[in-house]
Amino acid sequence: MADVQGGERAGAVLRDSGVSLAKKVAFLSDPAAYAGVGATVETIETHMSWVFLVGERAFKLKKPVRFAYLDFSTLAAREANCCAELTLNRKLAPDVYLRVAPLTLTSEGALKLDGEGEVIDWLVVMRRLPVDRMLDTLIANHDLDMRAIDCLAGALARFYRLAERPAVPPNDYFRRLKAEEDENREVLTRRRFVIDHRLTLSLVDRMDSALAANRARLEARAAEGFLVDGHGDLKPEHICFQNGVVIFDRLEFSTRLRQVDPVDEIGYLAMECARLGADWLGPPLLQSVLEALGWPDPGRLFPLHSARRALLRARLALSHLLDPTPRQPERWEPLAAEYLSLAEKAITRLSAV
C-alpha cells in the first residue's frame, strides 16, 4: 500500500484467510445466511465496514484494511475491535448493541453465521433502528422540533457528566489540534483536487491564526478538566429519536480521537446539521447541555471548533480520492466544497465574536 502524506494512508483490502472478502459479503447478502431473521438483505458498504440490514437486525462486518489510524488487517484485530465497539456503545445504546457473532467455515467448506467450524471473521450484531427517526432524516423532512433538541441535550449531558475525564496535558492537547490543522493544510492545498484553491488557502491560513490566537483558551479547557472520553464521531446519522434518543456508532478504534471537549463534539454535530439545512440547531443544543452540566459558556471556542471540524471533514472527503480504488469518486470534491463553505461561515462567525 502507498502511504499518503499528511498522516493519511490509502487503504487496501488485505487477506488473512483462504476466504475472500467478496465471498463473505456474497454469503452475508443472502437472506438464507440468517436463519429466518428476514426475507431480504439490504447491503451497505462504508469506508471500513459492510453492514447487512436483515429484518429487525443489523450485522456489521469489518473490512480487513489498514490505515494510518487503524489496523483491521488480522482476524484477532477485527475480533478485538468488534468487542470494543460492543462495550463502548452499550454506554449510550445498551439495548441496541446485542453481541459479537462468529462467521465460520465448516469442514465441508461452507460459510455459517454462528456455526460450527473455523472462525474466519466476526460481526457486531445490533438492533436495527428506524431510518425515519434518524436526526438526518428528521432534518430533511423538516420534522425536528425543540422537544427533540431538549431530549438530545439531556442525553448528551448525562453522558458527558458520567464520562471518564482523560488527563491530557494542555500543551499536548493544543499540539493535537495543530497537527490536525497541519494535515488539513497538506491535503487541502494539493493542486490535483478540483476545489476553490484560493478560498481553501485563505481558510487554512485563517484557521492557523485562529488556533494561535485562542491557544490559551484551548489549553485552559484541558487544564480545567473539560476534556472527556466522548463519542468521537457525533453526526446526525448516529442519532435516532426512538423511545427518547439513541446515540450509537461511538468511535471504537482510537481512544485519542474520543478525547474531546464536549464543546468541540457539539460544534461538530452542529456543523453537520447545518450542512443538512438545520443551521439553527447548534446554539440551543450547546446552551442546554452546558446549563445541564453547570459549565461556563466557551464563547469563541464553539465557532472555532465548528470551523476546525468542517476543514477536517473537507480533508477526509478529498482523502478518499487518494485511495487506490476510491468508492464513488464523483462524490468527494463536491462534498469537500460544501465543508469548505461551512468552514468559511464558521470562521467568519468566530471573527465577529
C-alpha positions in Angstrom: 0.0 0.0 0.0 1.1 3.5 -0.8 1.5 6.0 2.1 -0.4 9.2 1.8 1.4 12.3 3.0 -0.2 14.3 5.8 -1.0 11.4 8.1 -3.4 9.7 5.8 -2.8 6.3 4.3 -4.6 4.7 1.4 -6.3 1.5 2.5 -6.3 -1.7 0.6 -8.3 -4.9 1.3 -5.9 -7.5 2.7 -6.3 -11.2 3.0 -5.6 -13.2 6.2 -7.6 -16.4 5.4 -8.4 -18.5 2.4 -11.8 -16.9 2.2 -12.0 -13.6 0.3 -13.9 -10.6 1.5 -16.0 -10.8 -1.7 -17.1 -14.3 -0.8 -18.0 -13.3 2.8 -20.0 -10.3 1.5 -21.9 -12.5 -1.0 -22.8 -15.0 1.7 -23.9 -12.3 4.1 -26.0 -10.7 1.4 -28.2 -13.8 1.1 -31.2 -14.0 3.5 -30.5 -17.7 3.9 -27.4 -16.8 6.0 -29.6 -15.5 8.8 -32.0 -18.5 9.5 -35.3 -16.7 9.2 -34.3 -13.3 10.6 -35.6 -11.6 7.5 -36.7 -12.2 3.9 -34.4 -9.6 2.4 -31.0 -8.2 3.0 -30.0 -4.5 2.4 -26.3 -4.3 1.9 -24.4 -1.1 2.7 -20.7 -0.5 2.1 -18.8 2.1 4.2 -15.2 3.1 4.3 -14.3 0.5 6.9 -17.2 -2.0 7.0 -20.0 -3.8 5.3 -23.4 -3.5 7.0 -26.2 -6.0 6.4 -29.8 -5.0 7.3 -32.0 -8.0 7.9 -35.4 -7.8 9.4 -35.0 -6.2 12.8 -31.3 -6.8 13.0 -28.1 -5.1 11.6 -24.9 -7.1 11.2 -21.6 -5.2 10.7 -18.5 -6.9 9.2 -15.2 -5.0 9.4 -13.1 -4.8 6.3 -9.6 -6.3 6.6 -8.0 -2.9 5.9 -5.1 -0.9 7.3 -4.8 2.8 7.5 -2.5 5.1 9.5 -5.1 5.4 12.2 -6.4 1.8 12.4 -5.5 -1.7 11.6 -8.2 -4.3 10.9 -5.8 -6.5 8.9 -5.9 -9.6 11.1 -8.7 -11.7 12.4 -7.6 -11.1 16.0 -7.6 -7.3 15.4 -11.2 -7.4 14.0 -12.4 -9.5 16.9 -10.9 -7.1 19.4 -12.4 -4.2 17.5 -15.9 -5.7 17.5 -15.7 -6.4 21.2 -14.5 -2.8 21.8 -17.4 -1.4 19.7 -19.9 -3.5 21.7 -18.6 -2.4 25.1 -18.2 1.3 24.3 -21.6 1.7 22.6 -23.5 -0.1 25.3 -22.9 3.0 27.5 -25.0 5.1 25.1 -27.2 2.5 23.4 -27.4 -0.6 25.7 -30.4 -2.2 24.0 -29.1 -1.7 20.5 -25.7 -3.4 20.7 -26.5 -7.1 21.2 -23.5 -9.3 20.8 -20.5 -10.3 18.7 -21.1 -13.2 16.4 -18.6 -15.5 14.6 -18.6 -16.2 10.9 -17.3 -19.8 10.5 -16.1 -22.1 7.8 -17.3 -25.7 8.1 -15.3 -28.8 7.4 -17.3 -29.1 4.1 -16.1 -25.6 3.1 -19.5 -23.8 3.7 -19.8 -20.4 5.5 -22.0 -20.2 8.5 -23.1 -17.4 10.8 -22.9 -18.6 14.4 -22.0 -22.0 13.1 -19.5 -24.7 13.9 -16.1 -24.8 12.3 -13.1 -22.5 11.9 -13.8 -18.8 12.8 -12.8 -16.7 9.8 -14.4 -13.4 10.9 -16.6 -11.6 13.4 -19.6 -9.4 13.2 -21.3 -6.9 15.5 -25.0 -7.7 15.9 -27.3 -4.7 16.5 -31.0 -4.0 16.8 -32.0 -2.2 13.6 -33.1 1.4 14.2 -35.8 3.1 12.1 -34.4 5.3 9.3 -37.3 7.7 9.5 -36.4 8.6 13.2 -32.7 9.4 12.5 -31.7 13.0 13.0 -30.6 13.5 9.4 -34.0 12.2 8.2 -35.9 14.5 10.5 -33.9 17.5 9.3 -34.6 16.5 5.7 -38.3 16.1 6.3 -38.5 19.4 8.4 -39.8 17.3 11.2 -37.5 18.4 14.0 -38.7 20.5 17.0 -37.2 21.8 20.2 -38.6 19.0 22.2 -36.3 16.6 20.3 -33.4 19.0 20.9 -34.1 19.1 24.6 -34.2 15.3 24.7 -30.9 15.1 22.9 -29.3 17.7 25.1 -30.4 15.8 28.2 -28.9 12.5 26.8 -25.6 14.2 26.0 -25.4 16.0 29.3 -25.9 12.7 31.2 -23.3 11.0 29.0 -20.7 13.8 29.5 -21.4 14.0 33.2 -20.5 10.3 33.7 -17.8 10.1 31.1 -14.2 9.4 32.0 -12.0 12.5 32.2 -8.7 11.8 30.5 -5.7 13.7 31.8 -4.4 15.3 28.7 -1.6 17.8 29.3 -2.7 21.2 27.9 0.3 21.5 25.6 -0.4 18.0 24.2 -4.0 18.9 23.6 -3.1 22.0 21.6 -0.4 20.1 19.7 -3.0 17.6 18.6 -5.2 20.3 17.3 -2.3 22.0 15.5 -1.2 18.6 14.0 -4.7 18.1 12.6 -4.6 21.5 11.1 -1.2 20.8 9.5 -2.6 17.6 7.9 -5.6 19.6 6.7 -3.3 22.1 5.0 -1.2 19.4 3.4 -4.1 17.6 1.8 -6.4 20.5 1.1 -3.8 22.6 -0.8 -2.9 19.9 -3.3 -3.5 21.2 -6.7 -4.8 17.9 -8.0 -8.2 18.4 -6.4 -11.0 20.4 -8.2 -11.9 22.8 -5.5 -11.6 26.6 -5.0 -7.9 26.8 -4.1 -7.9 30.5 -3.3 -10.6 30.0 -0.8 -9.0 26.9 0.6 -5.6 28.6 1.2 -7.3 31.5 2.8 -9.3 29.2 5.1 -6.3 27.2 6.3 -4.3 30.4 6.9 -7.2 31.9 8.9 -7.5 28.7 10.9 -3.8 28.8 11.7 -4.2 32.3 13.0 -7.4 31.4 15.0 -5.7 28.5 16.7 -2.7 30.6 17.7 -5.0 33.4 19.0 -7.0 31.0 21.0 -4.3 28.8 22.3 -4.6 29.9 25.9 -8.4 29.3 25.9 -7.9 25.9 24.3 -5.2 24.8 26.8 -7.3 26.1 29.7 -10.1 23.7 28.7 -7.7 20.8 29.1 -6.1 22.2 32.3 -9.5 22.7 33.9 -10.7 19.1 33.2 -13.3 19.8 30.5 -12.0 17.0 28.2 -14.0 13.8 28.2 -13.9 10.3 26.7 -16.7 11.2 24.3 -18.4 9.8 21.3 -15.7 10.6 18.8 -18.0 10.8 15.7 -21.2 12.6 16.7 -23.0 13.0 13.4 -26.8 13.3 12.7 -26.9 9.8 11.2 -25.7 8.4 14.5 -28.7 9.8 16.5 -32.1 8.2 16.5 -35.2 9.5 18.2 -36.9 6.3 19.3 -38.2 5.9 22.9 -36.3 9.1 23.7 -33.0 9.3 22.0 -30.4 6.6 21.0 -26.9 7.7 20.2 -24.9 5.0 18.5 -21.8 4.2 16.4 -19.4 5.6 19.0 -15.8 5.6 17.7 -14.1 2.5 19.0 -10.7 2.3 17.2 -9.0 5.2 18.8 -9.1 6.3 22.4 -7.2 9.5 21.5 -9.8 10.6 18.9 -12.5 10.2 21.6 -10.7 12.5 24.0 -12.6 15.7 23.2 -14.1 18.8 24.7 -17.9 18.4 24.5 -18.0 21.9 23.0 -15.9 20.5 20.2 -18.1 17.5 19.7 -21.3 19.5 19.8 -19.7 22.0 17.4 -19.1 19.1 15.0 -22.7 17.9 15.3 -23.9 21.5 14.7 -21.8 21.9 11.6 -23.1 18.6 10.2 -26.7 19.6 10.9 -26.0 23.0 9.2 -24.9 21.2 6.1 -28.2 19.4 6.1 -30.2 22.6 6.5 -30.6 23.0 10.3 -28.2 25.8 11.0 -30.3 26.9 13.9 -29.7 23.7 15.9 -26.2 24.3 17.3 -26.6 27.2 19.8 -29.7 26.0 21.7 -28.3 22.5 21.9 -25.0 23.7 23.3 -26.7 26.1 25.7 -29.0 23.3 27.0 -26.0 20.9 27.5 -23.9 23.5 29.3 -26.7 24.5 31.6 -27.4 20.9 32.5 -23.7 20.3 33.2 -23.3 23.7 35.0 -20.4 24.5 32.7 -19.4 28.0 31.5 -20.1 29.4 28.1 -17.0 28.8 25.9 -17.6 31.9 23.8 -15.2 31.9 20.8 -14.4 28.2 21.0 -17.8 27.0 19.6 -17.4 28.6 16.2 -13.6 27.7 16.3 -14.4 24.0 16.7 -17.1 24.1 14.1 -14.6 25.6 11.6 -12.0 23.1 12.6 -14.3 20.2 12.1 -15.5 21.5 8.7 -11.9 21.7 7.4 -11.2 18.2 8.8 -14.3 16.8 7.0 -13.2 18.5 3.8 -9.8 16.9 4.1 -11.3 13.5 4.8 -13.6 13.8 1.8 -10.7 14.5 -0.5 -8.6 11.8 1.1 -11.0 9.2 -0.4 -9.6 10.1 -3.8 -6.1 9.1 -2.5 -7.2 5.5 -2.1 -6.0 3.2 -4.9 -9.6 2.5 -5.9 -11.9 5.1 -4.4 -15.6 4.4 -3.9 -17.9 6.9 -5.6 -15.1 9.2 -6.8 -17.5 11.7 -8.2 -18.8 12.4 -4.7 -15.8 13.7 -2.8 -14.9 17.0 -4.4 -18.4 18.5 -4.3 -18.7 17.3 -0.7 -15.4 18.9 0.2 -16.6 22.1 -1.3 -19.7 22.0 1.0 -17.5 21.6 4.0 -15.2 24.4 2.9 -18.2 26.7 2.6 -19.3 25.8 6.2 -15.7 26.4 7.4 -15.8 29.9 5.9 -19.1 30.7 7.6 -17.8 29.4 11.0 -14.5 31.3 10.7 -16.5 34.5 9.8 -18.7 34.0 12.9 -15.5 33.5 15.0 -14.1 36.8 13.8 -17.3 38.5 14.9 -17.3 37.1 18.5 
